[in-house]
Amino acid sequence: MLKWTRANLDTPGVGNIGPSNTQYEQLLTALDLYADAGKTDPDDQSLVPVLRQVRDRAEQQLTQHPTEERNAAVARVRDDAHTETGRVLLATVHRADRAMTADPNFRHADAVLLATDAYLREFAKTDDATIVAEIRDRIMYHKMTHAMLLNTGSTAECNLVADKWYYTKPRMAVPADINCGLCTAAAVITAVTGSFVTTSDVVRMLSPNPQLVDAAKTGLAGRDYATVYQHPESFVRFDRTLQGGNSMADLAKTAEVNVKAAAGIKKVAQMFGVAEQGTQSDALPFAEAVQAMLQPTYEGCVFAVLIASAGHWNLARRTPDGLVFVDYQTDRPDRQGPQIGTTPQMGVKPIAAERDLGTKQNVSFLAFSR
């Protein structure tokens, strides 16, 4: 629990120096919220957003009222909240790891990976970070050796042959780097049903007996088509591909692919018994989309979110802190597991700072539940 509380700040000569201001009152309110929330379980992960609120309010007080004498105490509260955030996140990692040890399954493995990602994002330079990274790597190895990888796309480079619709032939592509729609579909079905569904399962459900052209069959080289052909247009056909980013052979097809991917996600979810509960097909500014997803009408839903301005799909789900966005495209050993954040993720980005796409995005979404 926090060492510095409202009682510390209200001590004469420590906290009550200077006139009242909005930032200071908000800090006291955040401390009261934390005191109430932490009574039941001081290790509860839902305390993290409250602790961050304490830290942010303290930082606002220090920034906007830098000359106040009580700021020495406020700085201690800020630092204490930061330290406590790390302790709770670390406790969450160990709690999830114990659950995984007691009952190894995808759900528990997923909880460990998301907890380790949350810790390492903010506390990667601490002494405990090495232990957390070792836990993450151990769980990823277990997933790899026990058929628990949600993203089963092949990472071997292969030429997914283009046809007459393209002006130029695409470069060699790694399919697992451009299958975000499939990963999101698999994640939605897994999250709603509780049954583990992989990207290959999605491909097989959509096209159990694909009619592949001879060139595509040659490109398979004896490999499982459902593992190799994982890319945006898997929802439509298997005899051509579309590369992501600025390397697309035909940039004019981007919007069309996103529309077809949305239709494909809805179609395959229904095939697995998962019902669509609503669609925001027009791209909204990030803040507006989040507000829409948090409305009571979507209580109990998970979301397939298209980051329209990036052409990328994420799973999103509600938490006590609002929404969490997950890129399951990275759920594989070479990517160290799914990427999680409070803003949309593009986990395949090589630089960590680029993986958070931030709030300056336009997004649309599909909502799903039982």
WONOR-V10927 format. One record per residue. N is the residue number from 1. PHI is phi in degrees with one decimal (999 if undefined). NEAR is the number of other C-alpha atoms within 10 Angstrom. Layout:
n->(N;N)
phi->(PHI;PHI)
near->(NEAR;NEAR)
This chain:
n->(1;2;3;4;5;6;7;8;9;10;11;12;13;14;15;16;17;18;19;20;21;22;23;24;25;26;27;28;29;30;31;32;33;34;35;36;37;38;39;40;41;42;43;44;45;46;47;48;49;50;51;52;53;54;55;56;57;58;59;60;61;62;63;64;65;66;67;68;69;70;71;72;73;74;75;76;77;78;79;80;81;82;83;84;85;86;87;88;89;90;91;92;93;94;95;96;97;98;99;100;101;102;103;104;105;106;107;108;109;110;111;112;113;114;115;116;117;118;119;120;121;122;123;124;125;126;127;128;129;130;131;132;133;134;135;136;137;138;139;140;141;142;143;144;145;146;147;148;149;150;151;152;153;154;155;156;157;158;159;160;161;162;163;164;165;166;167;168;169;170;171;172;173;174;175;176;177;178;179;180;181;182;183;184;185;186;187;188;189;190;191;192;193;194;195;196;197;198;199;200;201;202;203;204;205;206;207;208;209;210;211;212;213;214;215;216;217;218;219;220;221;222;223;224;225;226;227;228;229;230;231;232;233;234;235;236;237;238;239;240;241;242;243;244;245;246;247;248;249;250;251;252;253;254;255;256;257;258;259;260;261;262;263;264;265;266;267;268;269;270;271;272;273;274;275;276;277;278;279;280;281;282;283;284;285;286;287;288;289;290;291;292;293;294;295;296;297;298;299;300;301;302;303;304;305;306;307;308;309;310;311;312;313;314;315;316;317;318;319;320;321;322;323;324;325;326;327;328;329;330;331;332;333;334;335;336;337;338;339;340;341;342;343;344;345;346;347;348;349;350;351;352;353;354;355;356;357;358;359;360;361;362;363;364;365;366;367;368;369;370)
phi->(999;-64.8;-78.0;-103.5;-129.2;-57.2;-60.0;-63.4;-71.3;-85.3;-66.3;-54.9;87.4;-117.7;-106.8;-92.4;-107.1;96.9;-69.3;-68.5;-146.1;-60.6;-63.0;-68.1;-63.8;-65.3;-63.5;-62.2;-63.0;-64.4;-65.7;-64.2;-61.9;-65.0;-59.8;-72.5;-69.1;-89.2;-67.9;-78.2;-145.4;-67.8;-102.6;-66.0;-62.8;-67.3;-74.0;-58.1;-61.9;-69.1;-62.7;-65.8;-65.7;-58.7;-62.4;-67.0;-64.6;-64.9;-65.0;-63.7;-60.9;-66.0;-76.6;-88.2;-134.6;-67.7;-96.3;-69.9;-67.7;-70.1;-66.3;-63.1;-70.7;-62.2;-63.2;-66.5;-62.4;-59.2;-65.6;-64.2;-65.3;-64.3;-62.3;-67.3;-58.5;-62.4;-64.5;-67.4;-62.4;-66.4;-62.0;-64.6;-60.2;-67.6;-65.3;-65.3;-66.3;-65.0;-64.5;-65.2;-64.3;-72.1;-147.8;-67.4;-154.4;-61.5;-61.0;-69.8;-62.9;-61.2;-62.1;-64.2;-65.5;-68.3;-69.3;-67.0;-63.6;-61.6;-69.1;-69.2;-61.7;-107.1;-129.7;-67.8;-103.4;-87.0;-63.8;-76.0;-61.3;-62.6;-65.2;-63.1;-63.0;-64.9;-63.2;-57.7;-65.4;-65.0;-67.4;-62.9;-64.9;-62.9;-61.4;-65.0;-91.1;-124.7;53.4;-114.0;-80.9;-67.8;-90.7;-99.5;-63.1;-68.9;-98.2;-72.0;-68.4;-148.8;-91.2;-84.4;-65.3;-84.1;-123.0;-63.4;-73.0;-105.2;-78.1;-134.8;-80.9;-62.5;-69.7;-57.6;-131.3;-93.5;-55.3;-65.6;-86.3;-134.1;-117.0;-61.8;-64.3;-65.3;-62.3;-66.6;-61.1;-62.2;-67.2;-59.8;-64.2;-63.0;-65.6;-80.1;-87.2;80.9;-97.9;-73.6;-124.2;-99.0;-64.4;-65.7;-61.2;-64.6;-60.3;-66.3;-67.3;-72.3;-143.7;-67.5;-134.6;-67.9;-93.5;-92.0;-70.5;-57.0;-62.2;-67.8;-61.7;-63.3;-65.5;-68.9;50.0;82.1;-89.3;-66.5;-59.4;-69.8;-85.3;-81.9;-88.7;-119.7;-158.7;-52.0;-85.5;-61.1;-74.0;-121.3;-157.2;-115.5;-101.1;-156.2;-135.2;-140.0;-85.1;-81.7;67.5;-77.3;-89.7;-56.9;-70.3;-141.2;-62.8;-66.1;-90.2;-57.3;-62.0;-62.0;-63.0;-63.6;-63.4;-68.1;-65.3;-60.1;-63.6;-66.4;-62.1;-62.9;-63.4;-71.4;-61.1;-62.8;-64.9;-95.6;84.4;-106.4;-93.5;-80.2;-108.7;163.5;-138.7;-112.0;-79.5;-82.4;-68.4;-112.5;-55.9;-48.6;-60.5;-68.2;-65.2;-61.4;-58.6;-66.1;-67.6;-89.2;-68.7;-55.5;-61.1;-105.6;-57.6;83.3;-94.7;-113.1;-129.4;-95.2;-111.8;-96.8;-81.8;-59.7;-72.5;-114.5;63.9;-136.0;-106.7;-132.6;-86.9;-132.4;-144.0;-79.9;-137.2;-59.4;-95.5;111.9;-115.8;-117.2;-107.9;-129.0;-102.2;-82.4;-58.2;-92.4;-79.7;-160.6;-57.9;-74.5;-116.1;64.1;93.8;-62.8;-101.9;-127.8;-167.4;-83.6;-124.9;-55.7;-115.4;-130.3;-63.2;-78.2;-62.8;-69.9;-103.9;-55.8;-65.1;-89.2;-75.1;-81.1;-78.3;79.3;-92.6;-90.1;-124.6;-105.6;-134.1;-126.6;-153.1;-120.0;-107.9;-136.5;-159.2;-65.9)
near->(17;18;10;17;22;16;11;15;22;14;11;11;10;15;20;16;15;10;7;9;11;11;19;23;13;18;26;20;16;22;25;15;16;22;17;9;15;16;9;8;11;18;19;15;19;17;23;22;15;23;25;17;21;26;25;19;25;26;20;17;23;20;12;11;15;11;10;16;15;22;22;12;16;26;16;17;26;23;16;19;27;20;14;21;26;20;18;21;25;24;18;22;24;17;17;21;23;14;16;19;13;10;12;16;16;21;17;18;24;22;18;27;27;20;24;29;24;20;24;20;15;14;19;15;10;11;9;15;18;13;13;23;18;12;18;24;17;12;25;25;16;17;22;16;10;12;11;23;26;29;27;22;28;20;15;10;13;17;19;28;20;19;12;8;11;16;10;12;19;19;16;12;19;20;25;26;19;22;25;29;32;33;32;29;29;27;28;27;28;20;20;18;15;11;12;17;23;25;28;24;19;26;23;15;15;19;16;12;9;14;12;14;12;10;14;19;16;14;15;17;10;8;12;12;23;22;21;22;26;30;28;25;23;25;23;15;15;22;20;24;26;26;24;19;12;8;11;18;19;16;14;9;13;17;12;10;18;20;12;17;24;22;15;22;25;20;17;21;23;15;14;16;13;19;18;19;15;16;16;15;13;12;17;18;16;19;14;12;19;19;11;15;25;16;9;8;11;17;12;13;23;25;29;27;24;27;24;20;12;15;16;23;32;30;28;29;20;18;10;12;13;13;20;18;23;27;26;31;30;24;24;22;15;9;15;18;28;21;27;27;20;16;20;30;26;25;26;20;14;10;9;11;9;13;19;19;18;13;13;11;18;18;27;22;28;23;23;24;21;13)
